[in-house]
């Protein structure tokens, strides 16, 4: 009885306090001061959030988001299953914070061979939650307020945002398109840096340059001469290079992916960013890495240990086994790194033909699993809106997904605000899709063409 009486008394007192004006006090106590950090101002919108929602709502065929809709190779899935269902219970617990020992060891061995140098797995390799976190660590570790970071345009959209979040200033230098000869389709190789323009962006405030080869969204694979130009400027001005190489195995037509860190003077100033998601068609596993000299990676480790701290152990174990397999098969026909680009080149060629036949002019990519197409011939389908702040390619892509059921990404999402008009006649497709998906896209395009000509 005493216990129940005590509870009743407490409830009575709380009710009396509320009746005495507690609710009005509560409303007066709401925070009025700004809560948003200044570094987040102007970067709250994200193209992927918007277009993923649109695709989920309207699209029957999604060639927008950059991930395969086919599975990873069997050997990798089997490795993950063994990691989860095996007797090694340690794989369900924390592993080394900067990378599961079997994974960093095989990464050091594998890429050490490709770079022609011995890598220390404990200091020269760090595993991250996808390449995205590796990039975030780079910008947070190296960029201060007042620092400038050169970004080659078009670029993966997070570069600009992450530079700004770190307090730096992105400085953009565009790839400039040269018209192909003899009426041929344009290639991503036709988009090139102007050497003088690039050199003019380097100054005493330049801290780093971001290189993405093969490039998302164009699919451009930078040549040795282009990389040497960048390397010479980095050495001359003592500038870091953040080299995003997540599509390193996806190159076509006999092109070669050259690692800028292998050029003279560049290892000491380069952080290489890689991705198991792109390498093994398992983007949802979110296993990536940063690779470079300890003098650089030690600062990335500081960011990593104070943010994510640790990555999924079982996924790292499976990726380690995948790389062990590929190390023994390197360069052989059975290698996944040989088979995947052959399959994707066929898919690329198929989508190129489909878009070209429909009247969109594709830019044939040398690498990645993205293809950019010129939509100028379709402009009558989506007329201009006077005084609109939205770029034409964005309105076109939204119209296309809502009215045709086909999702793509506007290319203006991959450039700075000042240059959006240079790209507003282009959209990006992803061709890392199953055959049925690409056939369905072709049916939409051909029906669309028939409607235009009838």
C-alpha positions as CSV (number, residue, x, y, z in Angstrom):
1,X,0.0,0.0,0.0
2,X,2.8,2.4,0.8
3,X,4.4,1.7,-2.5
4,X,1.2,2.4,-4.3
5,X,0.5,5.5,-2.3
6,X,4.0,6.8,-3.0
7,X,3.5,6.4,-6.8
8,X,0.2,8.2,-6.6
9,X,1.7,11.1,-4.7
10,X,4.5,11.4,-7.3
11,X,2.0,11.4,-10.2
12,X,-0.1,14.0,-8.3
13,X,3.0,16.3,-7.9
14,X,4.0,15.9,-11.6
15,X,0.4,16.7,-12.7
16,X,0.3,19.8,-10.5
17,X,3.7,21.0,-11.9
18,X,2.3,20.6,-15.4
19,X,-0.9,22.5,-14.6
20,X,1.2,25.2,-13.0
21,X,2.7,26.2,-16.4
22,X,5.4,23.6,-17.0
23,X,4.2,23.1,-20.6
24,X,4.6,26.7,-21.4
25,X,8.1,26.7,-19.9
26,X,8.9,23.7,-22.2
27,X,7.9,25.6,-25.3
28,X,9.9,28.6,-24.3
29,X,13.0,26.4,-23.8
30,X,13.3,25.4,-27.5
31,X,16.7,26.2,-29.0
32,X,16.8,29.4,-31.0
33,X,20.5,29.5,-31.8
34,X,21.8,28.0,-35.1
35,X,22.7,24.4,-34.8
36,X,24.2,23.7,-38.2
37,X,28.0,23.8,-38.5
38,X,29.1,26.4,-41.1
39,X,30.9,23.7,-43.1
40,X,27.5,22.1,-44.0
41,X,26.1,25.3,-45.5
42,X,25.1,24.8,-49.1
43,X,25.9,21.1,-49.3
44,X,22.7,19.6,-47.9
45,X,21.3,18.6,-51.2
46,X,22.5,15.4,-52.8
47,X,21.8,14.2,-56.4
48,X,21.8,10.6,-55.4
49,X,19.1,11.0,-52.7
50,X,16.9,12.8,-55.2
51,X,17.3,10.5,-58.2
52,X,17.3,7.2,-56.3
53,X,13.9,8.2,-54.9
54,X,12.7,9.1,-58.4
55,X,14.0,5.8,-59.9
56,X,12.4,3.8,-57.1
57,X,9.1,5.6,-57.8
58,X,8.9,5.7,-61.6
59,X,11.6,3.7,-63.3
60,X,11.0,0.3,-65.0
61,X,14.7,0.4,-66.1
62,X,17.3,2.0,-63.9
63,X,20.6,2.8,-65.6
64,X,21.2,5.7,-63.2
65,X,22.9,4.6,-60.1
66,X,26.4,3.2,-60.5
67,X,26.2,-0.4,-59.3
68,X,25.8,-3.8,-61.0
69,X,22.5,-5.6,-60.8
70,X,24.4,-8.9,-61.3
71,X,26.0,-10.8,-58.5
72,X,29.7,-10.9,-57.4
73,X,31.6,-13.9,-58.6
74,X,30.9,-17.2,-57.0
75,X,34.3,-17.5,-55.4
76,X,33.8,-14.3,-53.5
77,X,30.3,-15.2,-52.3
78,X,31.6,-18.6,-51.2
79,X,34.4,-16.8,-49.3
80,X,32.0,-14.6,-47.5
81,X,29.8,-17.6,-46.6
82,X,32.8,-19.4,-45.2
83,X,33.7,-16.4,-43.1
84,X,30.2,-16.2,-41.7
85,X,29.5,-19.9,-41.2
86,X,32.9,-21.3,-40.4
87,X,34.5,-22.2,-37.1
88,X,36.7,-19.1,-36.8
89,X,34.5,-17.1,-34.4
90,X,37.0,-14.3,-34.4
91,X,35.7,-13.2,-37.8
92,X,32.5,-12.1,-36.0
93,X,34.5,-9.7,-33.8
94,X,36.7,-6.7,-34.1
95,X,39.8,-7.1,-36.2
96,X,42.8,-4.7,-36.5
97,X,41.3,-1.2,-36.8
98,X,43.4,-0.1,-39.8
99,X,42.7,-3.3,-41.8
100,X,42.2,-7.0,-41.3
101,X,45.8,-8.5,-41.4
102,X,45.1,-11.0,-44.2
103,X,43.6,-8.3,-46.3
104,X,46.3,-5.6,-45.9
105,X,49.0,-8.3,-46.5
106,X,47.6,-9.4,-49.8
107,X,46.9,-5.8,-50.9
108,X,50.5,-4.9,-50.1
109,X,51.8,-8.0,-52.0
110,X,49.4,-7.5,-55.0
111,X,49.8,-3.8,-55.5
112,X,53.5,-3.8,-54.6
113,X,54.0,-6.0,-57.6
114,X,52.0,-3.6,-59.8
115,X,53.8,-0.5,-58.5
116,X,57.2,-2.1,-58.6
117,X,58.0,-1.4,-54.9
118,X,57.8,-3.2,-51.6
119,X,54.9,-2.1,-49.5
120,X,54.6,-2.5,-45.7
121,X,51.1,-3.9,-45.1
122,X,50.9,-2.3,-41.6
123,X,51.9,1.2,-42.6
124,X,51.3,1.6,-46.4
125,X,47.8,0.2,-46.6
126,X,44.6,1.2,-44.6
127,X,41.2,-0.5,-45.1
128,X,38.2,1.8,-45.1
129,X,34.4,1.7,-45.3
130,X,34.4,1.8,-49.1
131,X,36.4,4.2,-51.2
132,X,34.1,7.0,-50.1
133,X,35.5,6.9,-46.5
134,X,39.1,6.7,-47.9
135,X,38.4,10.0,-49.8
136,X,36.9,11.6,-46.7
137,X,39.9,10.6,-44.7
138,X,42.2,12.2,-47.3
139,X,40.5,15.6,-47.3
140,X,40.1,15.7,-43.6
141,X,43.7,14.7,-43.0
142,X,45.4,17.1,-45.5
143,X,43.2,20.1,-46.2
144,X,43.1,23.2,-44.0
145,X,41.2,26.5,-44.4
146,X,42.8,28.5,-47.1
147,X,44.1,25.4,-49.0
148,X,43.2,24.9,-52.6
149,X,42.5,21.5,-54.1
150,X,42.5,21.2,-57.9
151,X,39.5,19.1,-59.2
152,X,39.4,17.9,-62.8
153,X,36.0,18.4,-64.3
154,X,33.6,16.5,-64.8
155,X,34.2,14.8,-61.4
156,X,32.5,12.5,-59.0
157,X,30.3,14.9,-57.0
158,X,31.7,14.1,-53.5
159,X,35.1,15.7,-54.3
160,X,33.8,19.2,-54.2
161,X,31.7,18.7,-51.1
162,X,34.4,17.0,-49.1
163,X,36.9,19.7,-49.9
164,X,34.5,22.3,-48.7
165,X,33.7,20.4,-45.5
166,X,37.4,20.3,-44.7
167,X,37.5,24.1,-45.1
168,X,39.4,24.1,-48.4
169,X,38.6,25.7,-51.7
170,X,38.0,23.5,-54.8
171,X,39.6,24.9,-58.0
172,X,38.2,23.4,-61.2
173,X,40.0,22.6,-64.4
174,X,37.8,21.1,-67.2
175,X,38.5,18.4,-69.7
176,X,37.8,20.0,-73.0
177,X,36.2,18.1,-75.8
178,X,37.6,17.9,-79.3
179,X,35.2,16.9,-82.1
180,X,36.1,13.5,-83.6
181,X,37.0,13.3,-87.3
182,X,35.2,11.6,-90.1
183,X,31.8,11.6,-88.4
184,X,32.9,9.0,-85.8
185,X,31.3,8.8,-82.4
186,X,33.1,10.8,-79.8
187,X,35.3,8.9,-77.4
188,X,36.2,9.8,-73.8
189,X,39.8,10.1,-75.2
190,X,38.6,13.2,-77.1
191,X,38.2,15.0,-73.7
192,X,41.6,16.4,-72.8
193,X,43.3,18.7,-70.4
194,X,44.7,22.0,-71.7
195,X,48.3,21.9,-70.3
196,X,48.6,25.7,-69.9
197,X,45.2,25.9,-68.3
198,X,46.1,23.1,-65.8
199,X,49.5,24.7,-65.0
200,X,47.7,28.1,-64.3
201,X,45.7,26.5,-61.5
202,X,48.8,25.6,-59.4
203,X,50.0,28.2,-56.9
204,X,51.4,28.5,-53.4
205,X,48.0,27.7,-51.9
206,X,47.5,24.5,-53.9
207,X,47.6,21.6,-51.4
208,X,46.4,18.7,-53.6
209,X,45.0,17.6,-56.9
210,X,42.3,15.0,-57.3
211,X,42.9,12.5,-60.1
212,X,40.2,10.0,-61.1
213,X,41.3,7.6,-63.8
214,X,39.4,5.8,-65.2
215,X,37.1,8.8,-64.8
216,X,33.5,8.8,-63.5
217,X,31.4,10.0,-65.3
218,X,33.2,10.1,-68.7
219,X,35.0,6.8,-68.6
220,X,38.2,8.6,-69.7
221,X,41.5,6.7,-69.1
222,X,44.3,9.2,-68.7
223,X,47.3,8.5,-70.9
224,X,50.8,8.3,-69.7
225,X,51.5,11.7,-71.3
226,X,48.6,13.3,-69.4
227,X,49.6,11.6,-66.1
228,X,53.2,12.8,-66.6
229,X,52.0,16.4,-67.1
230,X,50.1,16.2,-63.8
231,X,53.1,14.5,-62.1
232,X,55.5,17.1,-63.3
233,X,53.3,19.9,-61.9
234,X,52.8,18.1,-58.6
235,X,56.6,17.7,-58.2
236,X,57.3,21.3,-59.3
237,X,54.8,22.8,-56.8
238,X,55.2,20.2,-54.0
239,X,51.5,19.2,-54.3
240,X,49.8,16.0,-53.1
241,X,47.9,13.8,-55.4
242,X,44.7,12.0,-54.3
243,X,44.4,9.3,-57.0
244,X,40.9,7.7,-57.1
245,X,41.5,4.4,-59.0
246,X,38.3,2.5,-58.1
247,X,37.7,1.5,-61.7
248,X,41.3,0.4,-62.3
249,X,40.3,-3.0,-63.7
250,X,37.5,-1.8,-65.9
251,X,39.4,-0.6,-69.0
252,X,38.5,-1.5,-72.6
253,X,39.9,-1.7,-76.2
254,X,43.3,-2.6,-75.1
255,X,43.8,0.5,-73.0
256,X,46.2,0.4,-70.1
257,X,45.5,1.8,-66.6
258,X,48.7,3.5,-65.5
259,X,49.1,4.2,-61.8
260,X,50.4,7.8,-61.3
261,X,52.2,6.7,-58.1
262,X,54.5,4.6,-60.3
263,X,55.8,7.7,-62.1
264,X,59.1,9.2,-60.8
265,X,58.7,11.4,-57.8
266,X,55.0,10.5,-57.2
267,X,55.0,7.7,-54.7
268,X,56.0,10.0,-51.9
269,X,53.1,12.4,-52.6
270,X,50.3,10.1,-53.7
271,X,47.4,8.4,-51.9
272,X,45.8,5.7,-54.0
273,X,42.1,5.0,-53.3
274,X,40.7,1.6,-54.2
275,X,37.4,-0.3,-53.9
276,X,36.5,-3.9,-53.6
277,X,33.0,-2.9,-54.5
278,X,34.0,-1.9,-58.0
279,X,36.8,-4.5,-58.3
280,X,34.5,-7.5,-57.4
281,X,31.1,-6.1,-58.3
282,X,30.0,-6.0,-54.6
283,X,29.4,-2.4,-53.9
284,X,27.2,-3.1,-50.9
285,X,30.0,-4.7,-48.9
286,X,31.7,-1.3,-48.5
287,X,35.3,-2.4,-48.4
288,X,37.8,0.1,-49.7
289,X,41.3,1.1,-49.0
290,X,43.9,3.9,-49.1
291,X,47.5,3.1,-50.1
292,X,50.6,5.3,-49.9
293,X,53.7,6.0,-47.9
294,X,53.4,6.0,-44.1
295,X,54.2,9.7,-43.9
296,X,50.9,10.3,-45.5
297,X,48.8,7.4,-44.3
298,X,49.6,8.1,-40.6
299,X,47.4,11.2,-40.9
300,X,44.6,9.2,-42.5
301,X,44.7,6.7,-39.7
302,X,44.2,9.6,-37.2
303,X,40.9,10.5,-39.0
304,X,39.9,6.9,-39.4
305,X,40.4,6.0,-35.7
306,X,38.4,9.0,-34.6
307,X,35.4,8.4,-37.0
308,X,34.7,5.0,-38.3
309,X,37.5,3.2,-36.4
310,X,36.7,-0.2,-37.8
311,X,35.4,-2.0,-40.9
312,X,33.4,-5.3,-41.1
313,X,35.7,-8.2,-40.4
314,X,33.9,-10.9,-42.4
315,X,33.7,-8.8,-45.5
316,X,37.4,-8.0,-45.3
317,X,38.2,-11.7,-44.9
318,X,36.2,-12.5,-48.0
319,X,37.9,-9.7,-50.0
320,X,41.3,-11.0,-48.8
321,X,40.5,-14.4,-50.2
322,X,39.3,-12.9,-53.5
323,X,42.6,-11.1,-53.9
324,X,44.6,-14.2,-53.0
325,X,42.9,-16.0,-55.8
326,X,43.4,-13.2,-58.3
327,X,47.1,-12.9,-57.3
328,X,47.7,-16.5,-58.4
329,X,45.7,-16.0,-61.6
330,X,47.0,-12.6,-62.5
331,X,47.0,-12.0,-66.2
332,X,45.5,-15.5,-66.9
333,X,42.2,-16.0,-68.8
334,X,40.5,-17.4,-65.7
335,X,41.2,-14.2,-63.7
336,X,38.1,-12.2,-62.8
337,X,40.1,-9.1,-63.5
338,X,40.4,-10.4,-67.1
339,X,36.9,-11.7,-67.5
340,X,34.9,-8.8,-66.1
341,X,36.2,-6.1,-68.5
342,X,35.5,-8.4,-71.4
343,X,31.9,-8.8,-70.3
344,X,31.5,-5.1,-69.6
345,X,33.0,-4.1,-72.9
346,X,30.3,-6.2,-74.7
347,X,27.6,-4.5,-72.6
348,X,29.1,-1.1,-73.3
349,X,29.1,-1.7,-77.1
350,X,25.5,-2.9,-76.9
351,X,24.3,0.2,-75.1
352,X,26.4,2.4,-77.5
353,X,24.6,0.9,-80.5
354,X,21.2,1.2,-78.8
355,X,21.6,4.8,-77.9
356,X,23.1,5.7,-81.3
357,X,20.2,4.0,-83.1
358,X,17.7,5.9,-80.9
359,X,19.3,9.3,-81.8
360,X,21.2,10.0,-78.6
361,X,24.9,10.5,-79.4
362,X,27.0,8.3,-77.0
363,X,30.5,9.2,-75.9
364,X,32.3,5.9,-76.0
365,X,34.1,5.3,-72.7
366,X,37.5,3.8,-72.5
367,X,36.9,2.6,-68.9
368,X,34.4,2.4,-65.9
369,X,30.9,1.2,-66.4
370,X,29.4,4.6,-67.3
371,X,28.5,6.0,-70.6
372,X,27.7,9.7,-71.3
373,X,25.2,10.6,-74.1
374,X,24.3,13.8,-75.9
375,X,20.5,14.4,-75.7
376,X,20.4,17.4,-78.0
377,X,18.3,15.6,-80.6
378,X,15.6,15.0,-77.9
379,X,15.3,18.7,-76.9
380,X,11.9,19.1,-78.5
381,X,10.5,16.4,-76.1
382,X,11.3,18.5,-73.1
383,X,11.2,22.2,-74.0
384,X,13.0,24.9,-72.1
385,X,11.4,26.6,-69.1
386,X,12.0,30.3,-69.2
387,X,13.8,31.7,-66.1
388,X,14.3,28.2,-64.7
389,X,17.2,27.7,-62.2
390,X,17.3,24.0,-62.9
391,X,19.7,22.9,-65.6
392,X,18.2,21.3,-68.8
393,X,19.8,17.9,-68.3
394,X,18.3,17.7,-64.8
395,X,14.8,18.5,-66.1
396,X,15.3,16.1,-69.0
397,X,16.4,13.2,-66.7
398,X,13.5,13.8,-64.4
399,X,11.0,13.9,-67.4
400,X,12.6,10.7,-68.8
401,X,12.2,8.7,-65.7
402,X,8.6,9.9,-65.1
403,X,7.4,9.6,-68.7
404,X,9.5,6.8,-70.2
405,X,10.5,4.8,-67.2
406,X,14.2,5.0,-67.9
407,X,16.5,6.4,-65.3
408,X,19.9,8.2,-65.9
409,X,21.8,10.9,-64.1
410,X,22.2,14.5,-65.4
411,X,25.9,15.4,-66.1
412,X,25.6,18.8,-64.5
413,X,25.7,16.8,-61.2
414,X,29.4,16.2,-62.0
415,X,30.5,19.8,-62.4
416,X,30.7,23.0,-60.4
417,X,27.8,25.5,-60.3
418,X,29.6,28.0,-62.6
419,X,30.1,25.4,-65.4
420,X,26.7,23.6,-65.4
421,X,25.7,25.2,-68.8
422,X,28.7,23.4,-70.4
423,X,27.2,20.0,-69.6
424,X,23.4,20.5,-69.6
425,X,23.0,18.6,-72.9
426,X,24.5,15.4,-71.5
427,X,23.3,12.5,-69.2
428,X,25.1,9.5,-67.8
429,X,24.0,5.9,-68.1
430,X,25.4,2.8,-66.2
431,X,25.8,-0.3,-68.3
432,X,26.9,-2.7,-65.6
433,X,23.6,-4.4,-65.8
434,X,22.1,-7.8,-66.7
435,X,21.3,-8.5,-70.3
436,X,17.6,-8.4,-69.6
437,X,17.9,-4.9,-68.1
438,X,19.8,-3.6,-71.2
439,X,17.3,-5.1,-73.5
440,X,14.5,-3.5,-71.6
441,X,16.3,-0.1,-71.9
442,X,16.7,-0.7,-75.7
443,X,13.0,-1.4,-76.1
444,X,12.2,1.9,-74.4
445,X,14.6,3.8,-76.6
446,X,13.5,2.3,-79.8
447,X,9.8,2.9,-79.0
448,X,10.7,6.4,-78.1
449,X,12.4,6.9,-81.5
450,X,9.4,5.5,-83.3
451,X,7.1,7.9,-81.5
452,X,9.3,10.8,-82.5
453,X,9.4,9.9,-86.2
454,X,5.7,8.9,-86.6
